[in-house]
Every structure is written in C-alpha cells, then in structure tokens.
Amino acid sequence: MQQSTTPTPSSSLTFTVLGKPAPQGSKRHVGRGVMVESSKRCKPWRQDVRHTALDLRPDDWYANMDAAISISVVFVFARPKNHFRTNGQLKPSAPTYCTARIGDVDKLARSILDSLAGVLFAADEQVINLIAHKRYANDREQPCAIITVSAVP
C-alpha cells in the first residue's frame, strides 16, 4: 500500500489576539439613516483580530474557505482592582465567573465572527458550531481572545 504524498490542507488554526476584547452589536443612530457602533473599541479590536488571522493563516487554508466551520473562543479579561487586597492577594469575596459589565458573550462572539469572515471563511453563515467562554486572566496572562477555527469535514 502506498502512502499519499499529497499534503492535506490545514483544517484547524488556533491563535491568540492580545488586547481587551470588544463587543459588537449595539449601534446608535447619528442621523440620515447612518448607524455606527456604540463601542469605540470595536473597530480597532476587529482589525487586530483580522490582521492576526491573516498573518497566521496557513498557505493552504484557501481549501477551507467554503467549508462548514466550527469556532471556539475564550475571552480573557483582567480582573478589576477591587477584586484584590492591598497586598495583591485575591479577595475571598471576588467572583469566580466573569459576569460583570464586560460585554455580552454573544456580542463578543459577533465581533470575532465578523472579523474573520472573508479571512478564514467566506461568510459567517458557514459557522455551524460556536463555543464562546469568558473568564478572568490568571496572574500570568493578559487580556486576549484565544480563537480556534476548524473546518468541518
């Protein structure tokens, strides 16, 4: 039996985008039918996600552009200063889960999907599976998004 010498295209890509994740979704009307994002951080965040994906996209990724896509995203946020004692230790009363006014997980995910459309997949309707999680950074991390995009065979 011969082994195939044709390389198989990369079907999964994991990368980290440093910076505070920004939600997308809320818009405000500025007149004459023009709507703009409410969050000023959204556009720069989306550009960071897009450029990171472009820089790290494997050369053979083009084969996946029309495939069904599965995405997993972990949004990592810095803990607020009031979660810590003056000596730097985490207070016992500090919340375990990231439920503060950081952003709705669906709006955070929307920002990622819109950033990656046209870069790692043709359109966001190709996404058939989305897992999104937000959490606080540990003492060795900084705010970021850890994104895994997989083409589903």
DSSP file with accessible surface (Angstrom, degrees, kcal/mol):
  #  RESIDUE AA STRUCTURE BP1 BP2  ACC     N-H-->O    O-->H-N    N-H-->O    O-->H-N    TCO  KAPPA ALPHA  PHI   PSI    X-CA   Y-CA   Z-CA
    1    1 A M              0   0  236      0, 0.0     2,-0.3     0, 0.0     0, 0.0   0.000 360.0 360.0 360.0 132.1    0.0    0.0    0.0
    2    2 A Q        -     0   0  187      1,-0.0     2,-0.3     0, 0.0     3,-0.0  -0.686 360.0-129.6 -92.0 147.1    1.4    3.4   -1.0
    3    3 A Q        -     0   0  181     -2,-0.3     2,-0.2     1,-0.1    -1,-0.0  -0.722  30.4-107.0 -91.2 145.0    1.1    6.4    1.2
    4    4 A S        -     0   0   99     -2,-0.3    -1,-0.1     1,-0.1     0, 0.0  -0.477  23.6-166.4 -70.5 135.7   -0.2    9.6   -0.3
    5    5 A T        +     0   0  137     -2,-0.2    -1,-0.1     2,-0.1    -2,-0.0   0.424  58.4 106.2-100.4  -1.7    2.4   12.2   -0.9
    6    6 A T  S    S-     0   0  101      1,-0.1     2,-0.1     0, 0.0    -2,-0.1  -0.676  76.1-124.4 -78.3 122.2   -0.2   15.0   -1.4
    7    7 A P        -     0   0  110      0, 0.0    -2,-0.1     0, 0.0    -1,-0.1  -0.421  20.2-127.4 -67.7 139.5   -0.2   17.2    1.6
    8    8 A T        -     0   0  120     -2,-0.1    52,-0.1     1,-0.1     3,-0.1  -0.691  30.2-106.2 -84.9 143.0   -3.5   17.6    3.3
    9    9 A P        -     0   0   58      0, 0.0     2,-0.1     0, 0.0    52,-0.1  -0.320  38.7 -96.1 -67.1 150.9   -4.7   21.2    3.9
   10   10 A S        -     0   0   43      1,-0.1    54,-0.1   140,-0.0     3,-0.1  -0.452  39.7-176.6 -61.9 134.0   -4.6   22.6    7.4
   11   11 A S        +     0   0   66      1,-0.2   140,-3.0    -2,-0.1     2,-0.3   0.448  61.3  43.6-116.3  -1.8   -8.1   22.2    8.8
   12   12 A S  E     -A  150   0A  60    138,-0.2     2,-0.4     2,-0.0   138,-0.2  -0.999  56.0-175.6-145.8 143.0   -7.6   23.9   12.2
   13   13 A L  E     -A  149   0A  20    136,-2.5   136,-2.9    -2,-0.3     2,-0.4  -0.993   2.5-171.5-140.6 127.2   -6.0   27.1   13.3
   14   14 A T  E     +A  148   0A  82     -2,-0.4     2,-0.3   134,-0.2   134,-0.2  -0.985  18.4 157.6-119.1 132.0   -5.6   28.4   16.9
   15   15 A F  E     -A  147   0A   7    132,-2.6   132,-3.1    -2,-0.4     2,-0.4  -0.973  31.7-130.4-150.1 160.5   -4.3   31.8   17.6
   16   16 A T  E     -A  146   0A  67     -2,-0.3     2,-0.6   130,-0.2   130,-0.2  -0.952   9.4-158.5-117.1 133.9   -4.3   34.5   20.3
   17   17 A V  E     -A  145   0A   2    128,-2.7   128,-1.9    -2,-0.4     2,-0.2  -0.960  19.8-141.1-111.6 115.4   -5.2   38.1   19.8
   18   18 A L  E     +A  144   0A  97     -2,-0.6   126,-0.3   126,-0.2     2,-0.2  -0.501  57.3  59.8 -77.9 147.0   -3.8   40.3   22.6
   19   19 A G  S    S-     0   0   28    124,-2.6    -2,-0.1    -2,-0.2   123,-0.0  -0.473  95.0 -51.8 122.3 166.0   -5.8   43.2   24.0
   20   20 A K        -     0   0  115     -2,-0.2    57,-0.1   123,-0.1   125,-0.1  -0.624  61.5-119.8 -76.5 118.7   -9.2   43.7   25.7
   21   21 A P        -     0   0    0      0, 0.0    21,-0.1     0, 0.0    -1,-0.1  -0.286  27.2-149.1 -58.6 141.8  -11.9   42.0   23.6
   22   22 A A        -     0   0    0     86,-0.1    89,-0.1    19,-0.1    81,-0.1  -0.942   7.8-129.1-118.2 134.6  -14.6   44.4   22.4
   23   23 A P        -     0   0   24      0, 0.0     2,-0.4     0, 0.0    85,-0.2  -0.371  17.3-157.4 -77.0 159.6  -18.2   43.6   21.8
   24   24 A Q        +     0   0   10     83,-1.6    86,-0.2    -2,-0.1    87,-0.2  -0.993  56.0  69.9-133.4 143.2  -20.1   44.3   18.7
   25   25 A G        +     0   0   21      1,-0.5     2,-0.4    -2,-0.4    -1,-0.1  -0.112  63.3  95.8 147.9 -45.2  -23.8   44.7   18.2
   26   26 A S        -     0   0   59     11,-0.0    12,-2.5     2,-0.0    -1,-0.5  -0.635  51.8-178.7 -79.3 129.2  -25.2   47.8   19.8
   27   27 A K  E     -D   37   0B 101     -2,-0.4     2,-0.4    10,-0.2    10,-0.2  -0.876  15.4-148.8-124.2 158.1  -25.4   50.6   17.3
   28   28 A R  E     -D   36   0B 126      8,-2.7     8,-2.4    -2,-0.3     2,-0.4  -0.963  20.6-118.8-128.4 149.1  -26.5   54.2   17.6
   29   29 A H  E     +D   35   0B 116     -2,-0.4     6,-0.2     6,-0.2     3,-0.1  -0.706  24.6 180.0 -87.3 128.0  -28.2   56.4   15.0
   30   30 A V  E     -     0   0B  76      4,-2.8     5,-0.1    -2,-0.4    -1,-0.1   0.335  55.4 -84.0-109.9   5.5  -26.2   59.5   14.0
   31   31 A G  E >  S+D   34   0B  26      3,-0.6     3,-2.1     0, 0.0    -1,-0.3  -0.166 102.5  52.7 111.2 155.0  -28.7   60.9   11.5
   32   32 A R  T 3  S-     0   0  250      1,-0.3     3,-0.1    -3,-0.1    -3,-0.0   0.822 128.5 -59.6  53.5  35.7  -29.7   60.5    7.9
   33   33 A G  T 3  S+     0   0   60      1,-0.2     2,-0.5     0, 0.0    -1,-0.3   0.580  99.8 139.8  75.7   9.3  -30.0   56.7    8.3
   34   34 A V  E <   -D   31   0B  73     -3,-2.1    -4,-2.8     2,-0.0    -3,-0.6  -0.759  31.3-169.1 -93.1 127.7  -26.4   56.3    9.4
   35   35 A M  E     -D   29   0B 100     -2,-0.5     2,-0.3    -6,-0.2    -6,-0.2  -0.937   4.0-174.0-114.8 137.6  -25.7   53.8   12.2
   36   36 A V  E     -D   28   0B  51     -8,-2.4    -8,-2.7    -2,-0.4     2,-0.1  -0.927  35.2 -90.6-128.4 155.7  -22.4   53.5   14.0
   37   37 A E  E     -D   27   0B  41     -2,-0.3   -10,-0.2   -10,-0.2     6,-0.1  -0.373  26.3-143.7 -61.4 138.4  -21.0   51.1   16.6
   38   38 A S  S    S+     0   0   57    -12,-2.5     2,-0.6    -2,-0.1    -1,-0.1   0.851  84.3  74.0 -71.7 -34.8  -21.6   52.3   20.1
   39   39 A S    >   -     0   0   31    -13,-0.5     3,-0.9   -16,-0.2     4,-0.5  -0.713  64.3-162.1 -85.7 121.2  -18.3   50.8   21.2
   40   40 A K  T 3  S+     0   0  185     -2,-0.6    -1,-0.2     1,-0.2     3,-0.2   0.707  91.7  60.1 -71.4 -19.1  -15.3   52.9   20.1
   41   41 A R  T 3> S+     0   0   92      1,-0.2     4,-2.1     2,-0.1    -1,-0.2   0.640  85.6  80.0 -81.7 -14.7  -13.1   49.8   20.8
   42   42 A C  H <> S+     0   0    1     -3,-0.9     4,-2.9     1,-0.2     5,-0.2   0.937  89.9  47.5 -62.7 -50.9  -14.9   47.6   18.4
   43   43 A K  H  > S+     0   0  151     -4,-0.5     4,-2.2     1,-0.2    -1,-0.2   0.948 115.0  44.0 -61.9 -48.9  -13.3   48.7   15.1
   44   44 A P  H  > S+     0   0   61      0, 0.0     4,-2.2     0, 0.0    -1,-0.2   0.905 114.7  51.3 -62.9 -36.3   -9.7   48.6   16.4
   45   45 A W  H  X S+     0   0    9     -4,-2.1     4,-2.4     2,-0.2    -2,-0.2   0.944 109.6  48.7 -64.3 -46.8  -10.4   45.2   18.0
   46   46 A R  H  X S+     0   0   78     -4,-2.9     4,-2.7     1,-0.2    -1,-0.2   0.897 110.6  51.6 -60.8 -38.4  -11.9   43.7   14.8
   47   47 A Q  H  X S+     0   0   92     -4,-2.2     4,-2.9    -5,-0.2     5,-0.3   0.915 108.8  50.6 -65.0 -40.5   -8.8   45.0   12.9
   48   48 A D  H  X S+     0   0   78     -4,-2.2     4,-2.3     2,-0.2    -2,-0.2   0.924 112.5  46.6 -62.0 -44.1   -6.5   43.3   15.4
   49   49 A V  H  X S+     0   0    0     -4,-2.4     4,-2.5     2,-0.2    -2,-0.2   0.948 114.5  47.6 -62.5 -47.6   -8.4   40.0   15.0
   50   50 A R  H  X S+     0   0   90     -4,-2.7     4,-2.5     1,-0.2    -2,-0.2   0.934 113.6  45.9 -60.9 -48.3   -8.4   40.2   11.3
   51   51 A H  H  X S+     0   0  104     -4,-2.9     4,-2.5     2,-0.2    -1,-0.2   0.890 112.1  51.3 -66.6 -37.8   -4.7   41.1   10.9
   52   52 A T  H  X S+     0   0   34     -4,-2.3     4,-1.9    -5,-0.3    -1,-0.2   0.937 111.6  47.5 -64.0 -44.0   -3.7   38.4   13.3
   53   53 A A  H  X S+     0   0    0     -4,-2.5     4,-1.4     1,-0.2    -2,-0.2   0.916 112.6  49.2 -63.1 -42.6   -5.7   35.8   11.4
   54   54 A L  H  < S+     0   0   66     -4,-2.5    -1,-0.2     1,-0.2     3,-0.2   0.912 111.8  48.8 -62.0 -42.7   -4.3   37.0    8.1
   55   55 A D  H  < S+     0   0  130     -4,-2.5    -1,-0.2     1,-0.2    -2,-0.2   0.841 120.2  36.4 -66.0 -34.0   -0.7   36.8    9.4
   56   56 A L  H  < S+     0   0   91     -4,-1.9    -1,-0.2    -5,-0.2    -2,-0.2   0.502  84.3 119.9-101.4  -4.5   -1.1   33.3   10.9
   57   57 A R     <  -     0   0   90     -4,-1.4   -44,-0.0    -3,-0.2    63,-0.0  -0.407  68.7-116.9 -63.6 127.1   -3.3   31.8    8.2
   58   58 A P    >   -     0   0   31      0, 0.0     3,-1.8     0, 0.0     4,-0.2  -0.291  19.8-117.0 -63.2 151.5   -1.6   28.7    6.7
   59   59 A D  G >  S+     0   0  162      1,-0.3     3,-0.5     2,-0.1    -2,-0.1   0.809 114.8  50.3 -59.7 -30.7   -0.8   29.0    2.9
   60   60 A D  G >  S+     0   0   45      1,-0.2     3,-1.3     2,-0.1    -1,-0.3   0.307  77.8 102.9 -93.6  12.5   -3.1   26.0    2.2
   61   61 A W  G X   +     0   0    0     -3,-1.8     3,-3.0     1,-0.3     4,-0.4   0.773  57.4  84.4 -66.6 -24.1   -6.1   27.4    4.1
   62   62 A Y  G X  S+     0   0  177     -3,-0.5     3,-1.4     1,-0.3     4,-0.3   0.799  78.4  68.1 -50.5 -28.6   -7.9   28.5    0.9
   63   63 A A  G <  S+     0   0   53     -3,-1.3    -1,-0.3     1,-0.3     3,-0.3   0.718 100.0  49.6 -66.2 -17.9   -9.2   24.9    0.6
   64   64 A N  G X  S+     0   0   14     -3,-3.0     3,-1.6    -4,-0.2    -1,-0.3   0.442  77.3 101.9 -99.0  -1.9  -11.4   25.6    3.7
   65   65 A M  T <  S+     0   0   39     -3,-1.4    57,-2.2    -4,-0.4    58,-0.3   0.778  91.8  34.3 -60.0 -27.3  -12.9   28.9    2.6
   66   66 A D  T 3  S+     0   0  139     -3,-0.3    -1,-0.3    -4,-0.3    -2,-0.1   0.335  97.9 108.7-108.3   7.9  -16.3   27.3    1.6
   67   67 A A  S <  S-     0   0   26     -3,-1.6     2,-0.2     1,-0.1    55,-0.2  -0.310  81.5 -92.0 -79.8 164.4  -16.3   24.5    4.3
   68   68 A A  E     -B  152   0A  35     84,-0.6    84,-3.2    59,-0.1     2,-0.4  -0.532  51.2-144.7 -69.3 143.8  -18.6   24.3    7.3
   69   69 A I  E     -Bc 151 127A   0     57,-2.4    59,-2.6    82,-0.2    60,-1.2  -0.928  18.6-162.8-124.8 140.4  -16.8   26.0   10.2
   70   70 A S  E     -Bc 150 129A  28     80,-2.9    80,-2.8    -2,-0.4     2,-0.4  -0.970  16.3-168.0-116.5 133.5  -16.6   25.3   14.0
   71   71 A I  E     -Bc 149 130A   0     58,-2.7    60,-2.5    -2,-0.4     2,-0.4  -0.982  12.1-173.9-128.2 136.7  -15.3   28.1   16.2
   72   72 A S  E     -Bc 148 131A  44     76,-2.4    76,-2.9    -2,-0.4     2,-0.4  -0.997  11.3-177.9-124.8 130.5  -14.2   28.1   19.8
   73   73 A V  E     -Bc 147 132A   1     58,-2.9    60,-2.1    -2,-0.4     2,-0.5  -0.998  14.8-166.3-132.8 132.2  -13.3   31.4   21.6
   74   74 A V  E     -Bc 146 133A  34     72,-2.2    72,-2.6    -2,-0.4     2,-0.6  -0.982  13.0-156.2-113.9 118.0  -12.1   32.1   25.1
   75   75 A F  E     -Bc 145 134A   0     58,-3.4    60,-2.6    -2,-0.5     2,-0.5  -0.861   9.1-161.2 -95.0 122.4  -12.3   35.8   26.0
   76   76 A V  E     -Bc 144 135A   0     68,-3.1    68,-1.7    -2,-0.6     2,-0.3  -0.929   9.4-174.6-111.5 123.5   -9.8   36.6   28.8
   77   77 A F  E     - c   0 136A   4     58,-2.6    60,-3.0    -2,-0.5     2,-0.2  -0.887  27.6-111.7-118.8 147.8  -10.3   39.8   30.8
   78   78 A A        -     0   0   58     -2,-0.3     3,-0.1    58,-0.2    60,-0.1  -0.489  38.5-112.3 -70.9 142.9   -8.3   41.4   33.5
   79   79 A R        -     0   0   52     58,-0.2    -1,-0.1    -2,-0.2     5,-0.0  -0.553  35.5-105.7 -72.3 143.9   -9.8   41.4   37.0
   80   80 A P    >   -     0   0   50      0, 0.0     3,-1.9     0, 0.0     4,-0.2  -0.325  28.0-114.8 -65.7 152.8  -10.9   44.7   38.3
   81   81 A K  G >  S+     0   0  193      1,-0.3     3,-1.9     2,-0.2    -2,-0.1   0.812 112.1  68.5 -60.4 -29.5   -8.6   46.2   41.0
   82   82 A N  G 3  S+     0   0  111      1,-0.3    -1,-0.3     9,-0.0    -3,-0.0   0.549  86.0  69.8 -73.2  -0.5  -11.4   45.9   43.6
   83   83 A H  G <  S+     0   0   19     -3,-1.9     8,-2.8     2,-0.1     2,-0.3   0.551  95.3  69.8 -84.7  -7.4  -11.1   42.1   43.4
   84   84 A F  B <  S-E   90   0C  75     -3,-1.9     6,-0.2     6,-0.2     2,-0.1  -0.820  78.5-125.3-116.0 150.8   -7.7   42.3   45.2
   85   85 A R    >   -     0   0  110      4,-3.5     3,-2.1    -2,-0.3    -2,-0.1  -0.358  42.1 -98.8 -77.1 169.9   -6.5   43.2   48.7
   86   86 A T  T 3  S+     0   0  162      1,-0.3    -1,-0.1     2,-0.1    -2,-0.0   0.781 125.1  58.8 -64.6 -24.1   -3.9   46.0   49.1
   87   87 A N  T 3  S-     0   0  104      2,-0.1    -1,-0.3     1,-0.0     3,-0.1   0.421 122.3-106.0 -84.3   1.5   -1.2   43.3   49.3
   88   88 A G  S <  S+     0   0   49     -3,-2.1     2,-0.2     1,-0.3    -2,-0.1   0.361  76.7 133.3  94.6  -6.9   -2.2   42.0   45.9
   89   89 A Q        -     0   0  108      1,-0.1    -4,-3.5    -5,-0.1    -1,-0.3  -0.538  64.4-105.1 -78.3 146.8   -3.9   38.8   47.0
   90   90 A L  B     -E   84   0C  79     -6,-0.2    -6,-0.2    -2,-0.2    -1,-0.1  -0.485  37.3-117.7 -69.7 131.8   -7.3   37.9   45.5
   91   91 A K    >   -     0   0   75     -8,-2.8     3,-1.7    -2,-0.2    -1,-0.1  -0.451  13.3-127.8 -68.8 143.2  -10.1   38.6   48.0
   92   92 A P  T 3  S+     0   0  112      0, 0.0    -1,-0.1     0, 0.0    -2,-0.1   0.809 111.3  57.0 -60.5 -26.2  -12.2   35.6   49.0
   93   93 A S  T 3  S+     0   0  102      2,-0.1     3,-0.1   -10,-0.0    -2,-0.0   0.521  78.8 118.0 -83.7  -4.6  -15.3   37.5   48.0
   94   94 A A  S <  S-     0   0   15     -3,-1.7   -11,-0.1   -11,-0.2    -4,-0.0  -0.383  74.5-106.4 -64.3 136.5  -14.0   38.1   44.4
   95   95 A P        -     0   0   51      0, 0.0    -1,-0.1     0, 0.0    -2,-0.1  -0.322  16.3-148.0 -66.8 147.0  -16.4   36.5   41.9
   96   96 A T  S    S+     0   0  107     -3,-0.1    40,-0.4    39,-0.0     2,-0.3   0.870  80.0  58.0 -77.0 -41.1  -15.3   33.3   40.2
   97   97 A Y  S    S-     0   0  167     38,-0.1     2,-1.7     1,-0.0     3,-0.2  -0.669  86.2-118.8-101.7 150.6  -17.1   34.0   37.0
   98   98 A C        +     0   0    4     36,-0.5     4,-0.1    -2,-0.3    36,-0.1  -0.592  62.1 133.2 -85.6  77.4  -16.7   36.9   34.7
   99   99 A T        +     0   0  114     -2,-1.7    -1,-0.2     2,-0.1     4,-0.1   0.367  36.0 110.7-110.8   3.8  -20.3   38.3   34.9
  100  100 A A  S >  S-     0   0   47     -3,-0.2     2,-3.1     1,-0.1     3,-0.7  -0.049  93.2 -68.0 -71.0 179.6  -19.5   42.0   35.4
  101  101 A R  T 3  S+     0   0  252      1,-0.2    -1,-0.1     3,-0.0     3,-0.1  -0.315  94.4 116.4 -72.3  69.2  -20.1   44.7   32.8
  102  102 A I  T 3  S-     0   0   26     -2,-3.1    -1,-0.2     1,-0.2     2,-0.2   0.721  82.8 -67.9-106.5 -32.4  -17.5   43.4   30.4
  103  103 A G    <   -     0   0   16     -3,-0.7    -1,-0.2   -81,-0.1     2,-0.2  -0.500  48.8 -85.0 145.7 142.3  -19.7   42.5   27.5
  104  104 A D     >  -     0   0   89     -2,-0.2     4,-2.3     1,-0.1     3,-0.2  -0.510  36.9-129.7 -68.2 138.9  -22.3   40.0   26.5
  105  105 A V  H  > S+     0   0   57      1,-0.2     4,-2.4     2,-0.2     5,-0.2   0.858 107.7  54.3 -62.0 -32.9  -20.7   36.8   25.3
  106  106 A D  H  > S+     0   0   87      2,-0.2     4,-2.1     1,-0.2    -1,-0.2   0.900 109.8  46.1 -70.5 -34.9  -22.9   36.8   22.1
  107  107 A K  H  > S+     0   0   50     -3,-0.2   -83,-1.6     2,-0.2     4,-1.5   0.865 111.8  51.6 -74.9 -32.6  -21.8   40.4   21.2
  108  108 A L  H  X S+     0   0    0     -4,-2.3     4,-1.4   -85,-0.2    -2,-0.2   0.927 111.8  47.4 -64.9 -43.7  -18.2   39.5   21.9
  109  109 A A  H  X S+     0   0    3     -4,-2.4     4,-2.8     1,-0.2    -2,-0.2   0.890 106.4  57.9 -65.6 -38.1  -18.5   36.4   19.6
  110  110 A R  H  X S+     0   0   94     -4,-2.1     4,-2.5     1,-0.2     5,-0.3   0.898 103.2  54.0 -59.9 -38.1  -20.2   38.5   16.9
  111  111 A S  H  X S+     0   0    0     -4,-1.5     4,-1.6     1,-0.2    -1,-0.2   0.913 110.6  46.1 -62.1 -41.6  -17.2   40.8   16.8
  112  112 A I  H  X S+     0   0    1     -4,-1.4     4,-2.0     2,-0.2    -2,-0.2   0.942 112.3  49.8 -66.6 -47.8  -14.9   37.7   16.2
  113  113 A L  H  X S+     0   0   25     -4,-2.8     4,-1.4     1,-0.2    -2,-0.2   0.928 112.1  46.9 -60.3 -45.5  -17.2   36.2   13.5
  114  114 A D  H  < S+     0   0   42     -4,-2.5    -1,-0.2     1,-0.2    -2,-0.2   0.845 111.2  53.3 -66.8 -30.3  -17.4   39.5   11.6
  115  115 A S  H  < S+     0   0    1     -4,-1.6    -1,-0.2    -5,-0.3    -2,-0.2   0.858 112.5  43.1 -69.6 -35.8  -13.7   40.0   11.8
  116  116 A L  H >X>S+     0   0    0     -4,-2.0     4,-2.5    -3,-0.1     3,-2.3   0.639  84.5 109.6 -89.7 -15.3  -12.9   36.5   10.4
  117  117 A A  B 3<5S+f  121   0D  25     -4,-1.4     5,-0.2     1,-0.3     6,-0.1  -0.413  90.1  16.9 -63.2 129.9  -15.4   36.5    7.6
  118  118 A G  T 345S+     0   0   43      3,-3.9    -1,-0.3   -53,-0.1     4,-0.2   0.325 125.1  62.8  87.6  -7.0  -13.5   36.8    4.3
  119  119 A V  T <45S+     0   0    0     -3,-2.3    -2,-0.2     2,-0.4    -3,-0.1   0.775 122.4   5.8-111.6 -53.8  -10.3   35.8    6.0
  120  120 A L  T  <5S+     0   0    0     -4,-2.5     2,-0.3     1,-0.3    -3,-0.2   0.497 139.2  15.3-111.4 -10.9  -10.8   32.2    7.4
  121  121 A F  B   <S-f  117   0D   0     -5,-1.0    -3,-3.9     1,-0.1    -2,-0.4  -0.963  75.6-117.8-156.0 157.5  -14.2   31.5    5.9
  122  122 A A  S    S-     0   0   49    -57,-2.2     2,-0.3    -2,-0.3   -56,-0.1   0.925  91.3  -3.0 -68.7 -44.6  -16.2   33.2    3.1
  123  123 A A    >   -     0   0   24    -58,-0.3     3,-2.0    -6,-0.1    -1,-0.2  -0.993  67.6-114.6-149.6 152.7  -19.2   34.2    5.3
  124  124 A D  G >  S+     0   0   60     -2,-0.3     3,-1.5     1,-0.3   -55,-0.1   0.660 105.4  76.0 -70.1 -11.0  -20.3   33.8    8.8
  125  125 A E  G 3  S+     0   0  152      1,-0.3    -1,-0.3     3,-0.0    -3,-0.0   0.672  82.7  71.0 -71.0 -10.7  -23.4   31.7    7.9
  126  126 A Q  G <  S+     0   0   29     -3,-2.0   -57,-2.4   -58,-0.1     2,-0.6   0.669  72.9 103.0 -73.6 -16.2  -20.8   28.9    7.4
  127  127 A V  E <   +c   69   0A  28     -3,-1.5   -57,-0.2   -59,-0.2     3,-0.1  -0.582  39.9 166.8 -74.2 115.1  -20.3   28.7   11.1
  128  128 A I  E     +     0   0A 114    -59,-2.6     2,-0.4    -2,-0.6   -58,-0.2   0.543  65.8  35.9-104.3 -12.6  -22.3   25.6   12.3
  129  129 A N  E     +c   70   0A  73    -60,-1.2   -58,-2.7     2,-0.0     2,-0.4  -0.983  61.5 177.6-145.5 130.2  -20.8   25.4   15.8
  130  130 A L  E     -c   71   0A  70     -2,-0.4     2,-0.5   -60,-0.2   -58,-0.2  -0.984   5.0-178.0-138.5 122.1  -19.8   28.2   18.2
  131  131 A I  E     +c   72   0A  96    -60,-2.5   -58,-2.9    -2,-0.4     2,-0.4  -0.990  11.5 178.3-118.4 121.0  -18.4   27.8   21.7
  132  132 A A  E     +c   73   0A  36     -2,-0.5     2,-0.4   -60,-0.2   -58,-0.2  -0.986   3.2 173.2-128.5 136.3  -17.7   31.1   23.5
  133  133 A H  E     -c   74   0A  93    -60,-2.1   -58,-3.4    -2,-0.4     2,-0.4  -0.998  13.3-159.0-140.9 137.9  -16.4   31.4   27.0
  134  134 A K  E     +c   75   0A  44     -2,-0.4   -36,-0.5   -60,-0.2     2,-0.3  -0.961  22.2 156.1-121.9 142.8  -15.3   34.4   29.0
  135  135 A R  E     -c   76   0A  69    -60,-2.6   -58,-2.6    -2,-0.4     2,-0.3  -0.956  41.8 -90.8-152.4 169.1  -13.1   34.3   32.1
  136  136 A Y  E     -c   77   0A  15    -40,-0.4   -58,-0.2    -2,-0.3     2,-0.1  -0.624  45.3-108.6 -85.9 148.1  -10.7   36.3   34.2
  137  137 A A        -     0   0   16    -60,-3.0   -58,-0.2    -2,-0.3     2,-0.1  -0.397  28.2-130.9 -69.8 147.8   -7.0   36.2   33.5
  138  138 A N    >   -     0   0   65      4,-0.1     3,-1.7    -2,-0.1    -1,-0.1  -0.328  41.1 -84.7 -86.4-176.4   -4.7   34.4   35.9
  139  139 A D  T 3  S+     0   0  143      1,-0.3    -1,-0.1    -2,-0.1    -2,-0.1   0.598 128.6  50.1 -71.1  -7.0   -1.5   36.1   37.2
  140  140 A R  T 3  S+     0   0  197      2,-0.0     2,-0.3     0, 0.0    -1,-0.3   0.291 102.2  75.1-110.0   7.7    0.5   35.0   34.1
  141  141 A E    <   -     0   0   61     -3,-1.7    -4,-0.1     3,-0.0     3,-0.0  -0.802  58.4-152.9-119.7 162.5   -2.0   36.2   31.4
  142  142 A Q        -     0   0  112     -2,-0.3    -4,-0.1     1,-0.1   -66,-0.1  -0.853  48.0 -70.8-124.3 163.6   -3.1   39.5   29.9
  143  143 A P  S    S+     0   0   33      0, 0.0  -124,-2.6     0, 0.0     2,-0.3  -0.256  76.0 125.7 -55.4 139.7   -6.4   40.3   28.3
  144  144 A C  E     -AB  18  76A   8    -68,-1.7   -68,-3.1  -126,-0.3     2,-0.4  -0.964  55.6-108.6-171.9 178.8   -6.9   38.5   25.0
  145  145 A A  E     -AB  17  75A   0   -128,-1.9  -128,-2.7    -2,-0.3     2,-0.6  -0.999  20.0-154.5-128.3 130.1   -9.0   36.2   22.9
  146  146 A I  E     -AB  16  74A  46    -72,-2.6   -72,-2.2    -2,-0.4     2,-0.4  -0.939  22.3-170.3-105.5 114.4   -7.9   32.6   22.2
  147  147 A I  E     -AB  15  73A   0   -132,-3.1  -132,-2.6    -2,-0.6     2,-0.5  -0.918  16.6-173.0-117.1 130.7   -9.5   31.6   19.0
  148  148 A T  E     -AB  14  72A  36    -76,-2.9   -76,-2.4    -2,-0.4     2,-0.5  -0.992   5.7-173.3-120.6 124.7   -9.7   28.2   17.3
  149  149 A V  E     -AB  13  71A   0   -136,-2.9  -136,-2.5    -2,-0.5     2,-0.4  -0.976   7.4-178.1-117.7 126.5  -11.2   27.9   13.8
  150  150 A S  E     -AB  12  70A  32    -80,-2.8   -80,-2.9    -2,-0.5     2,-0.4  -0.989  25.0-133.3-128.7 135.6  -11.7   24.4   12.4
  151  151 A A  E     - B   0  69A  13   -140,-3.0   -82,-0.2    -2,-0.4   -86,-0.1  -0.705  25.9-136.5 -81.4 131.7  -13.1   23.3    9.0
  152  152 A V  E       B   0  68A  52    -84,-3.2   -84,-0.6    -2,-0.4    -1,-0.0  -0.821 360.0 360.0 -93.8 123.6  -15.6   20.5    9.5
  153  153 A P              0   0  168      0, 0.0    -1,-0.0     0, 0.0  -142,-0.0  -0.190 360.0 360.0 -66.9 360.0  -15.2   17.7    7.0
